[in-house]
């Protein structure tokens, strides 16, 4: 079947030829910019966590810690310089406890031909732990009647009390975590999985989102709660209510207003089944999405410690309660506190030509590894797990990379920042061949990229409610796979940018997005340039059951070309924008509210934000005019609609409405609106072609999620074959085991009969535990 041959076209024909990024070699400059360190250093220094005394750095007499190894290299550098081929610091198997951050500075750099490499002797045998060990010798079961009366009936003969270090007495907050023999535990909460549901909203409470410049939010205190009041559909247990009267220490987590805004708020009061929040919230509590009730859970609740792997710290009585996931052996079991006050496991500043590889970073605080400035630092083949916040943070410098790593049970995986927006100097940071799953952050920022000239490729992202966000220019994201992401949220995307006019030439090509299930309400869609953002090029991707659709944008200079979209509602979701002269002038006039009704720099203050970054008219002069001349043209013509955008040369299979032109506003009510636009609501300065239908017979094997074209299949209208076989993880020297893609068949089978778009707590909750490792838990 071929859809109606309908298009709006003002481009010259040659502008619709295959773009530069359709060529595989487009990525060459990113690959050539990656440093490939020597793997055969001339000298080795050995470290052992079990060394009986401080050695001299040989295998027979190893150093006992990393600081000794670092200092010995400093002395060597000062005395004779680095040996040919560099130095490797070999960590012998064991657990290395790092109570203080291990710092490296410029003097700890290697060179291109003589790098400094820190590695495990056997990959995966070395664990670098920043957690505070908790002794288990004095553990005892809860037996006192008064304490037993506070516990859930299921827990009364299962829970133990643990003596805790002094720093717990003032250092425990909502970010504190516990790890038990490499498994991240969960703080006691109600319910254990998913959410309960708000019933009656008695008072939506004061809000902070629309404060005028200089206006302050109302004040609150633990003894004077002012926040929203509501009841829950599921009744609060009497134990829970009496516990709050005793401790006054619980939090509400969940979706109080918008399904794209997960928040945590302190509880101010619980009385007769009514929960009151302590303070003002950003949007208030409002039941505006009829298809999904407002969802919350109560966290830090001793009365709900009711299954293995949960814990609660009673700050009033200074007791740690724990239901251990396995039997405790006081001599072998490792229980660690993960504190957000611990700034980092390893911190590098102005370091160059240094490698950390084949290590396990666990029980970390604010960041496991941070890299500030410098160049050519490589984090390779490592595992990052069990942390209060982030795995890796790269800030500035050039050509730093994260490759062949695994990230899970963290708040977020990694962040990369670099390059210069004003001068368009590229940083060429890269994240390649990593697996990211089971991270806690909901929404955007589990992985973040901010800067110019970055590379994100061959990553496998799955089984969590957050994903990738980027504020970037000239960044390439290719050969990545995303699945089972964002299943409890709405208005969400696995790769997201938005509300920025400067984000030119960001290319998402040759990616595979599948099995996204929205719970209802706001749409979940694969890729998105939100709120009128510009410059996103979506090319050669495969979308299968990707929520409400494949891609979404409604700003200028975006494109959606040469993609395949299957079994979803829409191919392309967009919004009606200003296209008449009067409408455009009204939009320009609307910018005047910033600095008057809203602060300057708030979302939507696009011109002001551009000027702060690039200078007055910076986008129409100098290097910006040379590299992106159409940006100035789009701003002058109409920056409020799909001006100079292209949707062309795509295939679809079982897509209900290829173009969904949304007629409602971007508010909660608008997203629920059934009002739609028409093709004539798109600007004439663009090219928009409806797709062609493709049959499943064109592909190798649906049940294996193998979307290579079968031999002999002939594409039409110049559609370029997608190198599907290259998508996902690859085997290399940092990921030595063969890549097994049989999980795709398992995913297909697991979800073959499930559908999204309708809120069903039981179905959604089942998705939390679809993990690659049965010992991993989604919080």
N, C-alpha and C positions, 0 to 999 in steps of 0.2 A: 504494500500500500504506500502511496506517496501522498503526503498531506498537500493541501491546496498550495499552489505555487504563488505564494504571497510574499512580497518583500517590499521594504522601503529602501531605496538605494539612491545615494548621492555621491558615492565614491567612484573614482575612476576605476576602470576594470583592473588595471595593474595593481591597485591597492588590495585586491582580493586574491592575489596570488598567494601561494604558501608563504607564511611569514618566516623570518630568519630562524626563529626558535623551533620550526618544524624539522630542521636538520639535526641529526643526532650529534654532529660535531659542535653544535652550539655550546655544549658544556665544556669544551676543551679548555677554555681560559680558566674555568673553575678548577678543573682537575690539575692543570699545569701549575696552579698556584699552591697546591698542597705540598707541604714538606714531607718527604719520605725518608725517615731517619735510617741510619745504618743499624743493622741488627747484630753486628759482630764487633763490639767494642774490644779494645786491646787489654783492658784491665777490669777486673771485677773486685768489688768490695762486698763483704758478706755481713748480714745482720740477722740476729736471732732473738726472738722475744723470750726464749727460755735460757739464754746465756747465763751461766752461774755468776759470771763476773765480767767486767768490762774487758773486751778483747782488743785485738789490733786490726780487725777487719778481714782476717783470712777465714777460710771455711772452717779450719780447726780451732780458730780463736776469733769468733765473730764479734762485731760490735753488738751491744745490747739494745740500741735504739737508733732511730733515724738521725737524731741530732748529732751523734758521734760520727756517723757516716758523712753527713753534710759538712761538718767541720774538718774532717780529714781531707775532703775534696778541696775545700778552701785553702788548706795548707799546701796541698799539692799544686794548686793553681798558682799560688804565690811563689813557690819555690822553683817549679820547673815547667809549669803549664800543663795543659791536658795532653795525655798521650794520643797518638794517632788512633783514630777510630772511636775515641771517647772512653767513657767509664760507665759501667753498669753497677748499680747498687742492688744486690740480689738479696731479697728477703726470704729467709728460710721459713718453712711452714709454721704457722702458729697464729695466735691472737695477739695483736699489738694494741695496747691501750694507750691512747693519746689524750690525756686529760687537758693538755694545753695545745693550742694550734701550732702545727709545724710550719715555720715560715721559711720561704726561700726568697731571695732578692736578686738583684742584677749580678752580684758577684757569684751567684750559684748557677749562672748560665753556662751552657755548652756552646759549641759552634756548629755550623752546618755539617762539617765533616767529622766533628768530635762531640757528639751529643752526650748528655748525661741522662742515663736511663735508670729509673727505679722500677723494679719488676719483681713479681713473685717467682721463685725458683720453679714451682709447679703452678700453672694457672689455677686460680680458685682456692689455693691452699693457704692464702694469707688474708687475714681479716684485720682491717684497721678500724678500731672501735673508738668513738669519742664519747660513748655513754659512761655514766657513773655507775660502777658495779655496786650491787646491793648484796650484802652478805645474807645467806639463807640458813646459817647454822641455828638461829634462834626462832625459826618459823614455828608457829603453833596454830592449831585449829581453833576456830571461834567456839568457845564453850560457855562463856558467861551469859546468863539468861537475858540480861539487858541488851547485850550486843546481838545475841541470836534473834531477839525480837525485832531488830532493825533489818534483818536480812529477808530476802525472798524465800518462800518455803522450799523452792528447789535447791537453794544454795546452803542450807543450814548445816549440812555435814560435809560440804565440799570446799568451803572457803577457808583460807588460812590468813593469819595476820603476820605481817613482816615488819621487822624493825628497819627504819629508813635512815639514811644519812642526814646530818644536820641541815644540809643545804635544802632539803625538801621542805623544811618548816616555813620557808618564805619564797621558795622558788617555783612552786607548782602553779601553772596557769593552764588555760585551755589548750595550749600548744604542747605541753609536756606529754611525753609518750613513754611506754614501757616496752622493752623487748625481752623475749624469753627464748634463749637458745636460737637466736636468729629469726624468730617469728615476732612480728609486731602485734602487740595485744591491743584490745579495744577498751576504752573507758566505758564503764557501765552506763547504759542509756535505755530509753524507752521510746519506741520499740527497738529490738535488737537489729532488725533489718528493715530498711525502708522508713516509712513515716506513719504517724497517726494523722488525723485530719481535723482541721478547724471546723467547728460547727457554727455557733452563734458568735458574731463579731459585735461585742457590746460597745466598744469604742476603738476606732482605728488608730488613735494615738497621734501625737504631733509628728511632723515630718521635717526633713532637712533638705530635700532635693531642690526645692524652689525658693530657698532663702535669697533675698536680694543682697547686693553687694554691701558688706559691712554688717548684715543682720546676723545675730547669734542665735543658736538653738536654745530652747528652754533647758534649764538645769535640772538635774535629778541626783538622787543619792540613794544608797541602800535603804535608808529609812523613809525616803520620800519618793516612791515610784510614781512616774507620770506617764508611762507608756501605754500601749494598746491593751485592751482587755478582750478575752475571748474564752469560749469553752471548746472542748474537743468532742468529736463523735464518739471515740473510744473513752470510756470512763477512766479517770485517774484513780489509781489505787489509794486507799487510805494510808498505807505505809509511805507512799511517795509524798502525800500532802503533809503528813506529820514530820517527815524528814526535812522538808523545806522549812518548816517552822523552827526546827532545831539548828539547821546549818546555814540557811539563806544563801546557798551556793549551788545554783543550777543555771544552765544555759538552754535557750531555745535555738535550735538550728533548723533551717529549712527555707521554704519558699513562702514568704508571708504576703507577697504582693505580685511580683512578676516571676514568671517561670524561668527567666534567664538570670535571676539575681538570687543566689544562695547566700544566706546571711546567718550570722551568729549574734544573739542578743542575750544579755543577762536578764534573768527572771527577777522581778521586783516583789511579787507576791503571788501566792496560791491560796485561795480561800473558797471553800464550798464548790470546788470544781472549776473555778474561774482562774485563769492564768493572766497575770498582768506583767507586762514587760517593764523593766526599770526605767528606760529612757526613750527619747525620740528615735524613730527609725527613718531610713532614707525615704521610703515611699509610703509608710504606714501599712496597716493590715487591711486588706480589701479583697473580697471575693468577686473579682471581676472576670475571671475565666471560668465560664459555666461548665466547661467540659472537664475541668480538673479542680477538685477542691484544694484549698490552701493546705499545704503539707508541712508538718513540723515533727521534731522529736525533741525530747528532753535529755540533756547530756549531763553527766556527772551526778548519777543517781544511785546511791548505795542500795536502795530498795529494789532496783532493777538489775542488780548483779546476779544473773540467773543462768549463765551458761559458761562452759570452759573458755578460757582466753580473755576474760573480762577482769577489770580491776577498778578500784575506787580508793582515793586517798582522802581520809577524813581529816581536814585541817583543824577541826574543832578539838578532836581527841588525839590527833597526830598518829593515826593508825593507817597503814596500807592494807587494804583487803584485796585478796587475789584468789581467783579460781584458776589454778594452773592448768594449762592445756594438757600436760602430761605430769606424771609423778615427779616430784622434786627430789633430786639427789644433791644434798648440800655440798658435796665435794666436786660435782661436775656441772650442775645446772648453772647457767649464766643468766642472771636477771640484771638488766641495765636500765637506768633512767636516761631518757633522751631529753635534754634541756635546750630550749630555744636561746638561752643565755650563752650557750657554747657557740662562739662565733664561727668556727670552722675547723675542719680536720687538717686540711692542708691549704695554705694561703701563699700564692706566688705574686710578687710585684716586680714588674720590669724584668721578668725572667724570659730567656730565649733558648731555643733548641734544647728542650727538656721533655722527657717522656715519663709518664706513669702508666704501667700496663699490667694486666692480668691480676689485679688486686680486687678485693672485696672491701668496699667502704660501707660500714654499717653503723647504726646507732648514732647518727650525726645530728648536729644541732642546726644552726641557721644555714650552714652550707657545708657540704663535704669537701669540695675542692673549689677554690676561687682563683681566678687568673686576672690580674690587673695589668693592663698594658703589656709591654714585651712583644715577642713574636715567636711563632713556631713552637708552641707548647702543644703536645699531643697527649690526650687521655684515651687509652686504647685497651680494648678487651677487658674492661673492668665491670664490676657489678656495684650498683649503688642501691642500697635498700635500707629500710627502717630509719627514717629521718623525720625530724620535726618540720623541716622546710625543704630546701632545694638540694639537688645532687651536685650540679656543676654550675658555676656562674662565671662567664667570660665578659669582661668589661674593658673595652678598648684593645689597643694593640692590633696585630695583624696576623693572619694565617694560623690562628689557633684552631684545634680540631678535637672533636669527640667522635670516636669511631669504634664499632664493634662492641659497644657496651650494652648493659641491661639496666633499666631503671624501674623500680617498683616499690610500693609501700613508702612513698614520700609524699610531701605536700605537692611538690612540682619536680620535674625532672631536670631541666636545664634552661639556661638563658644565655643568649649571645648578643652582645652589643659591640658595634665597631663601625669604622668608616666615618666620613664627614658629609652630612647632608648639604652643607653650603657649597663645598668644593667638589662634591661627588667623588672624593677619594675612596676607593674600595678597600675593605678590610680582608675579604676572602676567608672569613671564618667558615668552618664547615661542621656539620653533624651528619654522619653517614653510617649506615649499617647498624643502627642501634634498635633495640627493642624496648618499648616503653609501655607499661601496663600497670593497672591497679594503683594509680596515684590518686590522692584524695581531692585535689582541687577540682571544683566544679566550674565549668565554663572555660574561659580562655586563660592561657598562661601556664599550662602544664609544661609546654615548651614555648619559649618566646624568642623572637628575633627582632632586633631593633638596630637598623643601620643600613649600610650601603655595601652591596656586593657579597652576599652570603650564599651558601650552598647547603641544601637539605635534601638528602637522597638515600634511597634504599633502606628507609626506616620502616619498622613494623610497629604500629600504634593500635592498641586494642584494649577492650575490657575496662573502661573507666568512663567518668562523666566530664572529663576535660580534655582539651587537645591543644592545637597550635594556634598562636596568635602572632602577628607580625606587623611592624611598622617599618617598612623597608623600601628601598629603591634598588632596582637591578639585582634582584635575588632570584635564584633558580631553585625550584622544588620539584624533583622528579623521582620516579621509580619508587614511590612510597606506597604503603598499604595501610588502610584505616578500616577497622570494623568494631562493632558492638561498642559504640561510643555515644555518650549523651542520652542514654535511654531514660533517665529520670527527669530530663530538662525539656525546656522549650526555647524556641528562638535561638538555636545553637547550630554551630558548624564546626567541622573538624579542622578546617584551615580558615582563619578569619583575619581580616583587616577591615578598617573602616573609618569613616568620618574624617579622612585626610585627603587633601587635594594633591599632595606632592608624591604619592607612592607610585612612581612611574616604573614601568617595565619589570614588574614582578611576574614571573612565569611559573605556572603550575602545569606541568605536562607529564604524561605517561604515569599517572598515579591510578591506584585501584581503591575505590571507596565502596564498601558494601556492608549490608546488614546494619543500617542505622534505623532505630525504631523510636520515633517520637511518642511521648505518652499522651499526646493530644494537645489542643490549644495551639500555642505558637508552633511554627514549622521548624523541623530539624532538616537541614539541607547540607550537602557536601561542602562546597566552597562558597565563600561570600566576601564581597567588598561592600561594606555596610554604610548606611547614612551618606550616600553620595560620594563615596570614595572613588578615586580614579586609578587607572593604570594597571589593572589586573588582567593577565592574559591566560586563559584556561584552554589548554590544547591537548588533544590526544589522550584524554583520560577515560577510564571505564568506571561507570557508576551502575551498581546493581543493588536494588532495594535500598537506596540511599535516602531514606526518610521521605520528606515531602517532595524532594527534587534533587537535581544535580548541582545547580549553581544559582546564585542570587547576586545581582548588582543592579543599581539604578543610577549610577553616576557616569560621567564621560570617560571615553578612552579605554573602556574595558572590552574584552572579547570572550566569546565562547565558541570555539571552532574545533572541528574534527574529533568530537567526543562521541561516546556511545553511552546512552542512558537507558536502563532497563527496569521494568517493574516498579514504577513509582508514579506519583500523581502528575508531576510537572518535570519538564526538562529544565526550563529557565523561569525563575521567579523574579519579577521586577515590580516596581511601583510606578504609578502614574506620577509624572513630574511636570514641572512648568515648561510649556513649549510655545505658548503665545508670547508676544512682546509684553503684554500686560502682566501675564503670570510671572515672567522672568523679572520684571521690574518690581513686582511685589515681593519676590524672594530677596532681591538686593535690599529692599527697604526693611525687610524683616531682620537683617543682620544688625540693624541699629539697636535692637533690644539688648545686645551684649554691651556691658558697661553701664546699662541703665536698669533693666529688669533682671538680668543675669550677669554674673561676673565675666569679664573678658577672659578668654581661654577656655570657657565651658564648651562642651560638645556642640558643634554646629557653628562655632565662631571661626569658620574656615579661613577667611581672608586674613584675619588677625593672626591666627596660628601660623599661616604661611609666612607672613611678614616677620614674625618673631624668629622663625627658623632661617629664612633665606634673605631677609632684608627687604626693604620696600621694592616691589616689582622684581624681586630677585629671580623669579621664574621666567622672566622675559628678557634677561640680559646674561652676558657671560656664558659660563659653561652650561647653565641650565637651558639657555636658548639654543646652544649648539647641539646638545644631546637630546633634548625633548622639546622641539619647537611647537609641537601640537598642544602642549600644556597651556601655553599662553593663548593660543587660538581658541581652545575650549573655554577658558575663563572669559575671554572677550565675547565668545558667541553665546554660550549658555552652560554654566557649570552646574545647573540644578536638575538636569535630566540625562538621558542616555546619549548625549551628544557624541558623535564620532565613534560610537560603539559598534561592534560587529557580532552578530550571532549567525553563523553560517556553517554549512557543510557538516551537519551532524546526523547521526543515526539514533533512532529510538526503537524500543520494543515494549509494548504494553504500557505506554505513557498516556494518561487520560487527556491532559491538556498541555501540549508542549510549551506554549507561552502562557504563563499566568501573570497578567498585568493587574496588580492589586490596586483596588480603588480606594481602600480605606487608609487611614492615617497610620503612623508608626506607633501609636499608643496601644495600650492593652486592648481597649475597645476596638481600635482600628484593625488590629491583627485578627480579631475574631470576626470582623465584618465579612459579609458575603459579597460586598460590592466589588465588581471587577471592571477593568478598563477594556479597551479595544486596541487593535493594532494601530489605529490612527492616533492613539494617545502617545505613540513613540515619536521622537523628533525626526524630522526629515533629514537631518545631518547624521545619518547612520545607515547601517545595512543589516536587515533582520530577515533571515530566511527560516521558514519552518523546516523541520528535519524530514528525513526519509525513514520509513519503517524498515526494520531488519528482522529476519527470522532467527530463532535460536539454532536453526540448522546451520547457520553460518559459522558456529563456534565448535571448538573441539569437544568439550564435555562440561555441560552445565553442572552436573552433580559433583564434579571436581573443582568447580569454579575456574575452569580453564577457558578463558575467553580469547585464546588465539584463533585467528581465522583458519578454517579448514582449508586444506590444500585445494586449490582450484576456485576458491571463492573470489569473485571479481567485484571490487568496490566500484562505486559510481561517483560521478561528479567530482573526480579528483581527490576523493577521500584517501588519505595516506594511512597505510597499515600501522597499527600501534604495536610497538615491541613489548607485548604483554609478558613474554617469557622472562624479561629482565626485571620485572617489578618485584619488590620485596627484598628480604635479606639475601646476601651473597656470601659465598665462602671466600675468605682471604686469610692473610697471615695473622690477623687479629680475631678472626672468627673461624677457627680451624676445622670445626666439625661440619660435615655436609649439611646443607639446608634442606630440611624435610618439609615439603609443602602439603603434606597430608592433612594438616589441620584445616585446610580450606574445605575439604570434603566433610570433616566433622562439623564445621560451622554451618555449611549448607544443610546438613541433616538436622542439626540442632534447631534451626530456625525455619525449616521448610514450611511448617504449618502455623507459624506465629505471624501476627500482624501488628503494626503500630497504628498510631492515630486514635487509639481509644485507651483511656486510663483504666488499667487493671492492676491493682497493687500486687497481686499474687504473681502475675506474669512478669511484671517489671522487677520485682524482688528476686526472681529466679535468675535474672541476668547478672546479679552481683557476683555470683560464685562461678561463673563460666570463665575460669582462669587457666593459664598455661601450667601452673604449678599448684597442686592441691594444698600445699602448705601455706600458700599465699592467701591473704584475706583482703577483700575489698572493704574499706571502712565506709 
